[in-house]
Amino acid sequence: MPSRAPLSVVVCTHNRHGDLEQCLEALASLEDPVEVIVVDSASDPPCRALVESASLPRAVYVREERPGLSLARNRGLAQATSPIVAFVDDDAAPEPDWARRITAAFDADEAIGCVGGACVARFADGARRPRWLSDRLLQFAGITRFDGAARVARSSAEWPFGANIAFRVEALPGREPFAERLGRTGATLLSGEEYDVVEAVRAAGWTIWLEPSAVVRHTVHAERCSSGYYWRRLWWAGVSRARSTQTAARVGLRLLAAAPIRLGLFLLTRDRVHLYRTAETAGFLAELVRLRRRPA
């Protein structure tokens, strides 16, 4: 019977068989042994055959009939057997030394509860990066902007992205830490589930660590090179904040105050990140109104 791998890798997938195949190929090429858990989140058709055909001796296939990224992540976590669990998006491909870089960060300091690696853009399927798609805006497509060497995350603005994030299992808040009211479900761009978990880990006294050397190539499809995607993505970012925050009134006031400033920054810099972030304010306020009108 094989010994327990030092790292469990959870890949949640929904109807992205081509992306998943590339992700599994990259995981099979890792220089270090890992346990791979693929959670098939209501894909049609199911991706069991694809997973079982991959060159991954430690691969586990889990079928979840109810769609939802948070639900899938909790299912994958429940299957993991290693003391460290990493989450990688199905459209991300880890570099060969990725697992070693992740586990080395945890080994170096027992106070580290979460490690976030770098997500480097990989434009695919003929996608061309338009001139207006700045590095700051690409963050909303899951591309990181790490500067310098590995270090402690300085604030919540630097929390790791869910496409390349790992946790010490004992640091996680409960057996199902990812809130099902957040995270992708179907065609929505709801997010924020990993943000809440990282914040809970930090609040419990653990260190959040950024490890730029732990790299995944995160696919940027043509959809994420279009203006419409970022209007939707930022709207849903606002909805996510309304659902996750415990200080909704204060956040709402801050977003309202920021809206004209962002418009001014857009006119000054022509960086569309400021323009699209006004949609965050609109999404937050619309969701806040909906939640308050909902019957108790």
C-alpha positions in Angstrom: 0.0 0.0 0.0 1.5 3.4 -1.0 2.6 5.7 1.8 0.6 8.9 2.4 1.5 11.7 0.1 2.6 14.9 1.9 0.2 16.9 -0.2 -3.4 16.4 -1.4 -4.5 18.4 -4.5 -8.2 19.0 -5.0 -9.4 19.9 -8.5 -13.0 20.9 -8.8 -14.4 20.8 -12.3 -17.6 21.6 -14.1 -18.0 21.1 -17.9 -14.4 22.0 -18.8 -13.1 18.6 -20.0 -10.4 20.2 -22.2 -9.0 22.3 -19.5 -9.2 19.5 -17.0 -7.2 17.2 -19.3 -4.4 19.8 -19.4 -4.5 20.2 -15.7 -4.2 16.5 -15.1 -1.3 16.2 -17.5 0.5 18.9 -15.5 -0.2 17.1 -12.2 1.1 13.9 -13.7 4.3 15.7 -14.6 5.0 16.9 -11.0 8.4 16.0 -9.7 7.0 15.0 -6.3 4.2 12.5 -5.4 0.8 14.0 -4.6 -2.7 12.7 -3.9 -5.0 14.1 -6.6 -8.8 14.4 -5.9 -11.0 15.4 -8.8 -14.5 16.5 -7.8 -16.8 16.4 -10.7 -19.3 19.1 -10.0 -22.4 18.0 -12.0 -20.5 17.9 -15.3 -22.5 16.8 -18.3 -21.2 14.4 -19.4 -19.3 13.2 -16.4 -15.5 13.2 -16.5 -14.8 9.9 -14.8 -13.3 8.3 -17.9 -10.9 11.3 -18.3 -9.7 11.1 -14.8 -9.3 7.3 -14.8 -7.2 7.5 -18.0 -4.8 10.1 -16.6 -1.3 8.9 -15.6 -2.0 9.6 -11.9 -1.7 6.5 -9.6 -3.1 8.4 -6.6 -6.1 10.0 -8.4 -9.5 9.8 -6.7 -12.7 10.6 -8.6 -15.7 12.1 -6.7 -19.0 12.8 -8.4 -21.1 15.6 -6.8 -24.6 15.9 -8.4 -25.3 19.3 -6.9 -23.4 22.1 -8.7 -21.5 24.6 -6.7 -17.8 25.3 -6.2 -17.9 25.6 -2.4 -19.8 22.3 -2.1 -17.3 20.7 -4.4 -14.3 22.0 -2.4 -15.8 20.7 0.8 -16.3 17.3 -0.8 -12.7 17.2 -2.0 -11.4 18.3 1.4 -13.4 15.4 3.1 -11.6 12.9 0.8 -8.1 14.3 1.4 -5.7 12.2 3.5 -2.7 14.5 3.7 -1.9 17.1 6.3 -1.7 19.8 3.7 -4.5 20.3 1.1 -4.1 22.4 -2.0 -6.8 23.6 -4.4 -6.0 24.1 -8.1 -8.5 25.3 -10.7 -9.3 22.9 -13.5 -8.0 25.5 -16.0 -4.6 25.8 -14.2 -1.5 23.8 -14.9 1.1 23.6 -12.1 4.8 23.8 -13.0 6.8 20.6 -12.3 8.3 21.8 -9.0 5.0 23.3 -7.7 4.2 20.7 -5.1 7.7 20.9 -3.6 7.5 24.7 -3.4 4.1 24.5 -1.6 5.1 21.9 1.0 8.5 23.5 1.6 6.8 26.7 2.8 4.7 24.8 5.3 7.8 22.8 6.5 9.8 26.0 7.1 7.4 27.5 9.6 4.7 25.6 11.7 2.8 28.9 12.2 1.9 29.0 8.5 -1.7 28.0 7.9 -2.1 29.0 4.3 0.2 29.3 1.3 -0.7 31.1 -1.9 1.3 30.5 -5.1 1.6 32.6 -8.3 -1.0 32.4 -11.1 0.7 33.3 -14.4 -1.4 34.0 -17.5 -1.6 31.5 -20.3 -3.6 32.9 -23.2 -5.3 30.0 -25.0 -7.6 29.1 -27.9 -6.5 32.0 -30.0 -7.1 34.5 -27.2 -5.3 37.8 -27.7 -4.7 40.2 -24.8 -6.2 43.5 -25.7 -4.3 46.7 -24.9 -6.8 47.8 -22.3 -6.5 44.6 -20.3 -4.1 45.8 -17.6 -2.3 43.7 -15.0 -4.5 45.1 -12.3 -7.6 44.1 -14.3 -6.2 40.6 -15.0 -6.3 39.9 -11.3 -10.1 39.5 -11.8 -9.3 36.7 -14.2 -7.3 35.0 -11.5 -3.8 36.3 -12.4 -1.6 37.3 -9.5 0.6 40.3 -9.2 3.3 39.1 -6.7 6.2 41.4 -6.2 9.6 40.3 -4.9 10.5 37.3 -2.8 8.3 35.0 -0.7 6.8 36.8 2.3 3.9 37.1 4.7 0.7 38.6 3.2 0.5 42.2 4.4 -3.3 42.7 4.3 -6.5 41.1 3.0 -5.8 42.8 -0.4 -3.0 40.2 -0.8 -4.9 37.1 0.2 -4.1 34.2 -2.2 -6.3 33.3 -5.1 -8.4 30.1 -5.1 -6.7 28.9 -8.3 -3.5 28.2 -6.4 -4.0 28.0 -2.7 -3.1 25.5 0.0 -4.0 25.1 3.7 -2.7 23.2 6.7 -5.8 21.0 7.5 -5.6 21.7 11.2 -5.8 25.4 10.5 -9.1 25.2 8.7 -12.3 26.4 10.4 -14.3 23.2 10.6 -14.8 20.2 8.4 -16.8 22.2 5.7 -15.0 25.6 5.7 -16.2 26.8 2.3 -19.5 28.7 2.6 -22.1 27.4 0.1 -23.7 30.8 -0.1 -20.5 31.9 -1.9 -18.5 30.5 -4.8 -19.3 29.7 -8.4 -22.6 27.9 -9.2 -23.5 27.3 -12.8 -23.1 30.4 -14.9 -22.8 32.9 -12.0 -19.5 34.5 -11.2 -20.1 34.6 -7.4 -16.8 34.4 -5.5 -15.3 35.1 -2.1 -15.5 31.6 -0.6 -11.7 31.2 -0.3 -11.4 34.8 1.0 -13.6 34.0 3.9 -11.6 30.9 4.7 -8.3 32.7 4.5 -9.6 35.4 6.8 -10.8 32.8 9.3 -7.4 31.1 9.3 -5.6 34.5 9.9 -8.1 35.4 12.7 -7.2 32.1 14.4 -3.6 33.3 14.6 -2.1 31.5 11.6 0.3 33.1 9.1 -0.7 33.7 5.5 2.3 33.1 3.2 2.8 34.2 -0.4 5.1 31.9 -2.4 5.8 33.3 -5.9 8.0 30.3 -6.8 5.0 27.9 -6.6 3.6 28.6 -10.1 0.5 27.5 -12.0 -0.2 28.6 -15.6 -3.8 29.9 -15.4 -5.6 29.8 -18.7 -7.1 33.0 -19.9 -9.7 32.1 -22.5 -11.1 34.5 -25.1 -14.1 35.3 -22.9 -11.8 36.8 -20.3 -10.4 39.1 -23.0 -13.8 40.8 -23.5 -15.2 43.9 -21.9 -18.5 42.2 -21.0 -16.7 39.6 -18.8 -15.3 42.2 -16.5 -18.6 44.1 -16.1 -20.1 40.8 -15.0 -17.1 39.7 -12.9 -17.1 42.9 -10.9 -20.9 43.0 -10.5 -20.7 39.5 -9.0 -17.7 40.6 -6.8 -20.1 43.2 -5.3 -22.8 40.5 -4.8 -20.2 38.3 -3.1 -19.2 41.1 -0.7 -22.8 41.7 0.2 -23.2 38.0 1.1 -20.0 37.6 3.0 -19.5 40.7 5.0 -20.7 41.3 8.5 -20.4 45.0 8.2 -22.5 45.6 5.1 -23.6 49.2 5.9 -20.0 50.3 6.4 -18.8 48.5 3.2 -21.7 50.0 1.3 -20.8 53.6 2.3 -17.2 52.9 1.4 -18.1 51.6 -2.1 -20.4 54.5 -2.7 -17.7 57.0 -1.8 -15.2 55.2 -4.0 -17.4 55.2 -7.1 -16.8 58.8 -8.2 -13.1 58.5 -7.3 -12.8 55.4 -9.5 -14.4 57.2 -12.4 -12.0 60.0 -11.9 -9.0 57.6 -11.8 -10.3 56.0 -15.0 -10.4 59.4 -16.8 -6.9 60.1 -15.5 -5.2 56.8 -16.1 -7.5 55.1 -18.7 -7.0 51.9 -16.8 -10.4 50.2 -17.1 -10.0 48.4 -13.8 -11.3 51.7 -12.2 -14.3 51.9 -14.6 -15.3 48.2 -14.1 -15.1 48.5 -10.4 -18.1 50.8 -10.3 -20.0 47.7 -11.2 -18.9 46.2 -7.9 -20.7 49.1 -6.1 -23.9 48.4 -8.1 -23.8 44.7 -7.5 -23.2 45.2 -3.8 -26.1 47.6 -3.4 -28.5 45.5 -5.5 -27.7 42.3 -3.5 -28.0 44.2 -0.2 -31.5 45.4 -1.2 -32.5 41.9 -2.2 -31.3 40.4 1.0 -33.1 42.9 3.1 -36.4 42.4 1.2 -36.2 38.6 1.6 -38.7 37.2 4.1 -37.2 36.2 7.4 
